[in-house]
Amino acid sequence: MDAMEDMEGMDILTGSNPTIQPPEYHMLGKGVIPGLRYRHLGKSGLKVSNIGLGSLKAFSSEDCEMNEDLVTLAFENGINFFDISEPFTSKRAEVELGRIIKKKGWSRRQFVVCTKVYWDKTEEKALSRKEIIESVKDSLKNLQLDYIDLLIVHKNDPNCPLEEVLRAMSYLINTGQILYWGTAKWSPVEIFETFSMARSHHCIAPLAEYAEYHPFHREKVELYMAELFNKIGTGLITWSPISLGLCSGKQEDQVTLFTKLALKSGKYAKGGMDMLNLHDGRGPHEATLRVKQLETIAEKLGASLTQLVLAWSLRNNTSQCVIVSASSMEQLSMLLNSLQLLSKLTNTIMDEMDKVLSNKPVRPAMVSTLQQRWAATGGMPPQ
């Protein structure tokens, strides 16, 4: 039986269901939300929903009833990917997710669980075969599951040989404790090197990278991850401070967060911008102006700024899954309804957003080494 067949009313080929009426802002029913798609993660057979639910706000709180409501709302609307997103509440999130899954009695084929090895948050602060295996052992106990679908190594440890990581992951996969493994905050060079070493040592290579992606953080995803997918099959799971629910639904809170992200990118640092002045109404002129222009585009589409940016991220097919999180049913419904914006994000709208952002990443032109050698002679070969 296909992993998705038990979900009510699902069309797995189109990712949509014509019998489902567009949901109200605060009301989502059972079935697949219009716009939700199921994509293969990397070049594997594993299909995940293009929106996943992260634990940062959703199921790591002390309110067990709210945790259950949020996970249930996501699952009943077609989301099958659940992610442990934050190191300091990871144990609590794993215990809660495991409790909810067991209580609901969902088929193991119907959902995908992703957790992480946060070696840099342990007392030893060292990645090793021992740390990886002990971390998996603890996670399986917390989740009350027989295996973990996807294990992510959060950050690379330069002091731990890649071969040690590869052999630990291959052991866990071969013994059925995890199905796939991936990376987070690894550079494209580190990912490619790991893949190459996996081939030469007959080990299992990482399936996906977990990376930050939003309109003010684009270079890694747009310049390198598509190329890694085409060359070695590396998949991509993305997140952003916006999608993880770090701002409320209030308009001023959204504008403040977006302006901070614009400043952090370093692309709009003209005119003496000062992040410390954001809270007192003296925001930097250029960054604030661009965020206001994005807000105007969102209003034209009948959406909030948060929904526009989430839909913008979802439109990039390089990413197979975007992680969202929310602390209330209303906030989660608002984020999920951004899927309905996808059909409105035409090429014209995307071009308009690019003009506003003025930060589309471009690779530096390749310079011939011969041209460099001949620079002293005016670009001509020496006579």
C-alpha positions as CSV (number, residue, x, y, z in Angstrom):
1,M,0.0,0.0,0.0
2,D,1.3,3.4,-0.9
3,A,2.3,5.5,2.1
4,M,-0.3,8.1,1.3
5,E,-3.3,6.0,0.4
6,D,-4.8,6.1,3.9
7,M,-5.1,9.9,3.9
8,E,-8.7,10.8,3.1
9,G,-9.4,12.3,-0.3
10,M,-5.8,12.5,-1.5
11,D,-4.7,12.7,-5.1
12,I,-1.0,11.9,-4.8
13,L,-0.2,12.6,-8.5
14,T,-1.6,16.2,-8.5
15,G,-1.2,17.0,-4.8
16,S,-4.7,18.6,-4.9
17,N,-8.3,17.6,-4.5
18,P,-11.0,19.4,-6.5
19,T,-13.7,18.3,-4.0
20,I,-12.1,20.3,-1.2
21,Q,-13.4,23.9,-1.0
22,P,-10.8,26.6,-0.3
23,P,-10.5,26.7,3.5
24,E,-11.4,29.8,5.6
25,Y,-8.6,31.6,7.2
26,H,-9.2,30.0,10.6
27,M,-10.7,26.8,9.4
28,L,-9.0,23.9,7.7
29,G,-10.7,20.5,7.3
30,K,-9.6,17.0,6.5
31,G,-8.0,16.3,3.2
32,V,-5.2,17.8,1.2
33,I,-5.0,21.6,1.1
34,P,-5.1,23.0,-2.4
35,G,-1.5,23.6,-3.4
36,L,0.1,20.9,-1.3
37,R,2.4,18.7,-3.3
38,Y,4.3,15.5,-2.6
39,R,7.9,15.5,-3.8
40,H,10.7,12.9,-3.8
41,L,13.3,14.0,-1.3
42,G,16.5,14.2,-3.2
43,K,16.9,11.4,-5.7
44,S,15.2,8.8,-3.4
45,G,11.9,7.1,-3.4
46,L,10.8,8.9,-0.2
47,K,7.9,11.3,-0.9
48,V,7.4,14.2,1.5
49,S,4.8,17.1,1.6
50,N,6.2,20.4,0.4
51,I,5.3,21.8,3.8
52,G,6.6,20.1,6.9
53,L,5.7,20.9,10.5
54,G,8.6,21.9,12.8
55,S,8.7,21.5,16.5
56,L,10.1,25.0,17.4
57,K,6.6,26.4,18.2
58,A,4.3,23.6,17.3
59,F,4.8,20.6,19.6
60,S,7.4,21.5,22.1
61,S,5.3,23.6,24.5
62,E,3.9,22.5,27.9
63,D,0.4,22.7,26.5
64,C,-0.1,19.1,25.6
65,E,-3.6,19.7,24.2
66,M,-2.4,22.5,21.9
67,N,0.5,20.3,20.7
68,E,-1.9,17.6,19.8
69,D,-4.3,19.9,18.0
70,L,-1.5,21.4,15.9
71,V,0.0,18.1,14.9
72,T,-3.5,16.7,14.1
73,L,-4.4,19.8,12.0
74,A,-1.3,19.4,10.0
75,F,-1.7,15.6,9.5
76,E,-5.4,15.8,8.6
77,N,-4.6,18.4,5.9
78,G,-2.0,16.2,4.2
79,I,1.3,17.1,5.9
80,N,3.3,14.0,6.4
81,F,6.7,15.5,7.4
82,F,7.4,16.2,11.1
83,D,10.7,17.8,12.1
84,I,12.5,18.3,15.4
85,S,13.7,21.9,14.7
86,E,15.4,23.2,17.9
87,P,18.1,21.7,20.1
88,F,17.1,23.1,23.5
89,T,13.6,21.6,23.3
90,S,14.4,18.6,21.2
91,K,13.8,16.0,23.9
92,R,10.5,17.5,24.9
93,A,9.4,17.7,21.2
94,E,10.4,14.1,20.6
95,V,8.4,12.9,23.6
96,E,5.4,14.9,22.6
97,L,5.4,13.9,19.0
98,G,5.8,10.2,20.0
99,R,2.9,10.5,22.5
100,I,0.6,12.1,19.9
101,I,1.5,9.6,17.1
102,K,0.9,6.6,19.5
103,K,-2.4,8.1,20.7
104,K,-3.7,8.7,17.2
105,G,-2.7,5.3,16.0
106,W,-1.6,6.6,12.6
107,S,0.0,4.0,10.2
108,R,3.8,4.2,10.2
109,R,3.6,4.5,6.4
110,Q,1.7,7.8,6.6
111,F,4.3,10.0,8.2
112,V,8.0,10.9,8.1
113,V,9.9,11.9,11.2
114,C,13.1,13.9,11.0
115,T,15.3,14.5,14.0
116,K,18.9,15.8,14.5
117,V,22.2,15.1,16.1
118,Y,23.0,18.4,18.0
119,W,26.5,17.4,18.9
120,D,27.6,21.0,19.4
121,K,25.0,21.4,22.2
122,T,26.3,18.5,24.3
123,E,28.9,18.7,27.1
124,E,31.6,17.1,25.0
125,K,30.9,19.4,22.0
126,A,32.3,16.7,19.7
127,L,30.8,14.7,16.8
128,S,31.7,11.0,16.9
129,R,30.4,7.6,16.1
130,K,29.5,7.2,19.8
131,E,27.6,10.5,19.9
132,I,25.6,9.7,16.7
133,I,24.6,6.2,17.9
134,E,23.7,7.4,21.5
135,S,21.7,10.3,20.0
136,V,19.7,7.9,17.9
137,K,19.2,5.6,20.8
138,D,17.8,8.4,22.9
139,S,15.6,9.7,20.1
140,L,14.0,6.3,19.4
141,K,13.2,6.0,23.1
142,N,11.6,9.5,23.2
143,L,9.7,9.0,20.0
144,Q,8.5,5.4,20.8
145,L,9.3,4.4,17.2
146,D,11.2,1.5,15.7
147,Y,13.1,3.7,13.3
148,I,13.8,7.3,12.4
149,D,13.0,8.2,8.8
150,L,15.7,11.0,8.4
151,L,18.6,11.8,10.7
152,I,20.3,15.2,10.3
153,V,23.8,16.0,11.5
154,H,23.5,19.6,12.6
155,K,26.8,21.3,11.6
156,N,30.0,19.6,10.5
157,D,32.8,18.9,13.1
158,P,36.2,19.6,11.5
159,N,37.8,17.4,14.2
160,C,35.7,14.3,13.3
161,P,36.8,12.4,10.2
162,L,34.1,12.2,7.5
163,E,34.8,8.5,7.2
164,E,33.7,8.0,10.9
165,V,30.4,9.8,10.2
166,L,29.8,7.8,7.1
167,R,30.5,4.5,8.7
168,A,28.3,5.4,11.7
169,M,25.4,6.3,9.4
170,S,25.8,3.3,7.2
171,Y,25.7,1.1,10.4
172,L,22.5,2.7,11.6
173,I,20.9,2.4,8.2
174,N,22.0,-1.2,7.8
175,T,20.6,-2.1,11.2
176,G,17.3,-0.5,10.5
177,Q,17.5,2.3,13.1
178,I,17.3,5.1,10.6
179,L,16.3,5.0,6.9
180,Y,18.2,8.1,5.5
181,W,20.6,10.7,6.8
182,G,21.3,14.3,5.9
183,T,23.2,17.4,6.8
184,A,22.4,20.9,8.2
185,K,24.6,24.0,7.8
186,W,27.2,22.1,5.8
187,S,28.9,23.9,3.0
188,P,28.4,22.7,-0.7
189,V,32.1,21.7,-0.7
190,E,31.7,19.6,2.5
191,I,28.6,17.9,1.0
192,F,30.3,17.1,-2.2
193,E,33.4,15.8,-0.4
194,T,31.2,13.6,1.8
195,F,29.4,12.2,-1.3
196,S,32.7,11.4,-3.0
197,M,34.1,9.7,0.1
198,A,30.9,7.7,0.5
199,R,31.4,6.4,-3.1
200,S,35.0,5.4,-2.6
201,H,34.4,3.8,0.8
202,H,31.2,2.0,-0.2
203,C,29.2,3.9,2.4
204,I,25.8,5.6,2.3
205,A,25.9,9.3,1.3
206,P,23.7,12.0,2.8
207,L,20.3,12.4,1.1
208,A,19.5,16.0,1.8
209,E,20.7,19.3,3.2
210,Y,18.7,21.4,5.7
211,A,19.3,25.1,4.9
212,E,18.0,28.6,5.6
213,Y,16.1,30.2,2.7
214,H,14.1,33.3,2.3
215,P,14.2,36.5,0.2
216,F,17.1,37.9,2.2
217,H,19.1,34.7,2.3
218,R,19.4,33.2,-1.2
219,E,23.0,32.4,-2.3
220,K,23.5,28.9,-1.1
221,V,20.1,27.5,-2.2
222,E,19.9,29.3,-5.6
223,L,23.5,29.0,-6.7
224,Y,24.7,25.7,-5.3
225,M,21.9,23.3,-4.2
226,A,20.2,22.9,-7.6
227,E,23.6,22.0,-9.0
228,L,24.3,19.5,-6.2
229,F,20.9,17.9,-6.9
230,N,21.6,17.5,-10.6
231,K,25.2,16.2,-10.0
232,I,24.9,13.9,-6.9
233,G,21.1,13.9,-6.1
234,T,21.3,15.9,-2.9
235,G,17.8,17.0,-1.8
236,L,16.9,20.2,0.1
237,I,14.8,21.0,3.1
238,T,14.4,24.7,3.8
239,W,13.4,26.9,6.8
240,S,13.3,30.6,7.7
241,P,12.6,32.7,10.8
242,I,9.4,33.7,9.0
243,S,8.2,30.1,8.3
244,L,9.1,29.0,11.9
245,G,6.6,31.5,13.3
246,L,9.1,33.8,15.0
247,C,6.8,36.8,14.5
248,S,3.1,37.2,15.4
249,G,0.4,38.0,12.9
250,K,0.6,41.7,13.7
251,Q,1.7,43.8,10.8
252,E,4.2,45.8,12.7
253,D,5.9,42.7,14.1
254,Q,6.2,41.2,10.6
255,V,7.7,44.4,9.2
256,T,10.2,44.6,12.1
257,L,11.4,41.0,11.6
258,F,11.7,41.4,7.8
259,T,13.7,44.6,8.2
260,K,16.1,42.9,10.6
261,L,16.6,40.0,8.1
262,A,17.2,42.5,5.3
263,L,19.9,44.2,7.5
264,K,21.5,40.9,8.5
265,S,21.9,40.1,4.8
266,G,24.3,43.0,4.4
267,K,22.8,44.0,1.1
268,Y,21.1,47.2,2.2
269,A,23.8,48.6,4.5
270,K,23.8,52.1,3.1
271,G,23.2,55.3,5.0
272,G,24.4,54.3,8.4
273,M,21.8,51.6,9.2
274,D,21.5,50.6,12.8
275,M,19.6,47.5,13.8
276,L,19.4,48.9,17.4
277,N,17.1,51.7,16.2
278,L,14.4,49.4,14.7
279,H,12.3,49.3,17.8
280,D,12.0,53.1,18.2
281,G,10.6,53.9,14.8
282,R,13.9,55.1,13.3
283,G,14.4,52.2,11.0
284,P,16.9,52.2,8.2
285,H,15.5,53.9,5.2
286,E,16.5,51.5,2.4
287,A,15.7,48.3,4.2
288,T,12.4,49.6,5.5
289,L,11.4,50.9,2.0
290,R,12.0,47.5,0.4
291,V,10.0,45.7,3.1
292,K,7.1,48.2,2.6
293,Q,7.2,47.5,-1.2
294,L,7.0,43.8,-0.5
295,E,4.1,44.5,1.8
296,T,2.3,46.4,-1.0
297,I,2.7,43.4,-3.3
298,A,1.3,41.1,-0.6
299,E,-1.7,43.4,-0.2
300,K,-2.3,43.4,-3.9
301,L,-2.5,39.6,-3.8
302,G,-4.8,39.7,-0.8
303,A,-2.2,38.1,1.6
304,S,0.0,39.0,4.5
305,L,3.7,39.6,4.2
306,T,4.4,36.3,5.9
307,Q,2.2,34.4,3.5
308,L,3.8,36.1,0.5
309,V,7.4,35.2,1.6
310,L,6.4,31.6,2.5
311,A,4.8,31.1,-0.9
312,W,7.9,32.7,-2.5
313,S,10.0,30.0,-0.8
314,L,7.6,27.2,-1.8
315,R,7.7,28.2,-5.5
316,N,11.4,27.3,-5.7
317,N,11.3,23.6,-6.8
318,T,14.9,23.2,-5.7
319,S,13.5,22.7,-2.2
320,Q,11.4,19.6,-1.7
321,C,10.0,20.7,1.7
322,V,9.7,24.0,3.6
323,I,9.5,23.7,7.4
324,V,6.8,25.8,9.2
325,S,5.9,26.1,12.8
326,A,3.2,27.9,14.8
327,S,2.0,28.2,18.4
328,S,-1.7,28.5,17.7
329,M,-4.3,27.0,15.3
330,E,-4.9,30.4,13.8
331,Q,-1.2,30.9,13.1
332,L,-0.8,27.5,11.5
333,S,-3.9,27.9,9.4
334,M,-2.5,31.3,8.2
335,L,0.8,29.7,7.2
336,L,-0.9,26.7,5.4
337,N,-3.2,29.0,3.5
338,S,-0.1,30.6,1.9
339,L,-0.2,27.5,-0.5
340,Q,-3.2,29.2,-2.2
341,L,-0.9,32.0,-3.3
342,L,1.3,29.8,-5.4
343,S,-1.0,30.1,-8.4
344,K,-0.9,33.9,-8.1
345,L,2.9,34.1,-8.1
346,T,3.3,34.5,-11.8
347,N,6.6,35.3,-13.5
348,T,5.6,38.9,-13.6
349,I,5.1,39.0,-9.8
350,M,8.3,37.2,-9.2
351,D,10.2,39.6,-11.4
352,E,8.6,42.5,-9.5
353,M,9.7,41.0,-6.2
354,D,13.3,40.5,-7.6
355,K,13.4,44.2,-8.6
356,V,12.3,45.2,-5.1
357,L,14.8,42.9,-3.4
358,S,17.7,43.7,-5.9
359,N,19.7,40.8,-4.4
360,K,19.3,38.0,-6.9
361,P,22.6,36.0,-6.5
362,V,24.9,35.8,-9.5
363,R,28.0,33.7,-9.7
364,P,31.2,35.7,-10.4
365,A,32.3,35.4,-14.0
366,M,35.1,32.9,-14.6
367,V,38.4,34.4,-15.4
368,S,40.8,32.6,-17.6
369,T,44.2,32.0,-16.0
370,L,45.7,32.8,-19.3
371,Q,44.0,36.2,-19.3
372,Q,45.4,36.8,-15.8
373,R,48.9,35.9,-17.0
374,W,48.6,38.1,-20.0
375,A,47.2,41.1,-18.0
376,A,50.6,42.7,-17.9
377,T,50.7,42.8,-21.7
378,G,47.2,44.3,-22.2
379,G,45.4,40.9,-22.6
380,M,47.6,39.7,-25.4
381,P,49.9,36.7,-25.4
382,P,53.5,37.7,-24.9
383,Q,55.5,38.0,-28.2
